[in-house]
Amino acid sequence: MDVIWCELITSRDHSHLSNAVSMSESVPDLPHCRGLDFIHAMFRELLADQKNGVTDENFTPTVNRAYESSLKQYHGWMTQKVIGGVLKLVPYRKDFIDTLKVDSSATAEMVLLDIKLYDVNLLANIELLNNLLAQSNRESQEKV
């Protein structure tokens, strides 16, 4: 299974693998892919804030923009209201960045640089997963 998954990740053409492995066994669930979309959107918004010189410690608008650009379209009215309540629990920007530090001597700038480097590969993997979902007819615009 690991060899097939590696081939799925590295190959641009996945049509020859349709009989080799069941897509339900190899492709993560749609909610996980959407969660990765949200994480990517949040990283993108965090980096945009840095580029635009945003220094406000209130991280909620950043997370809200990420939610609106990634997950909101899949959520019904009730779920959107619940998320609105959850957004009030978002930590301060500094606390979020401090949580991502692996080394206590790391700076916020170092963490943001790491995010920028990581996010490029994250986006490539998200695109691959979305393509695999499309090929296996597991995409859905259904709201929850």
C-alpha positions, -999 to +999 in steps of 0.1 A: +000+000+000+028+024+008+044+020-026+011+027-043+005+058-021+040+071-030+033+066-066+000+084-062+018+114-047+047+115-072+028+107-104+010+134-124-012+109-142-031+086-118-054+069-143-032+038-145-037+032-108-075+030-108-075-008-106-044-010-084-059+003-053-094+013-041-096+051-038-116+047-006-086+030+009-060+055-003-075+089-004-082+108+029-118+117+037-132+149+022-134+166+057-097+161+062-089+177+028-112+206+036-094+209+070-061+211+051-076+238+029-085+258+060-050+254+074-035+266+041-059+296+040-050+305+076-013+303+069-018+324+037-038+350+057-012+351+085+016+357+059-005+384+042-009+401+075+028+400+081+035+414+045+009+442+051+024+451+085-005+440+106+006+442+142-027+438+159-027+409+184-063+401+176-060+370+154-097+365+150-101+385+118-073+365+102-088+332+111-123+344+100-109+354+066-094+319+063-127+303+073-147+324+048-124+316+019-121+279+026-149+263+047-178+286+049-192+276+015-197+240+028-214+250+060-251+256+066-266+284+087-264+265+120-227+254+115-218+290+105-233+303+137-214+277+158-182+287+140-189+323+148-190+314+185-158+293+182-140+323+166-144+341+199-120+316+214-091+322+189-059+329+207-039+361+203-016+362+173+016+360+195+003+330+214-006+312+182+029+318+168+045+309+201+027+276+200+043+268+166+078+273+179+098+241+182+127+258+199+122+284+226+149+306+210+130+308+178+116+342+168+082+350+153+100+359+120+116+324+120+082+308+125+066+328+097+095+319+074+090+282+082+052+286+075+060+302+042+083+274+032+060+247+045+029+262+029+042+257-006+044+220-002+011+219+017-006+236-012+009+211-037-004+182-016-039+197-012-041+201-050-031+165-054-056+153-029-084+173-044-075+158-078-077+123-064-110+131-048-123+143-082-110+112-100-127+090-074-160+110-076-158+118-039-161+155-042-192+171-027-206+205-024-230+193+002-234+216+032-232+204+068 
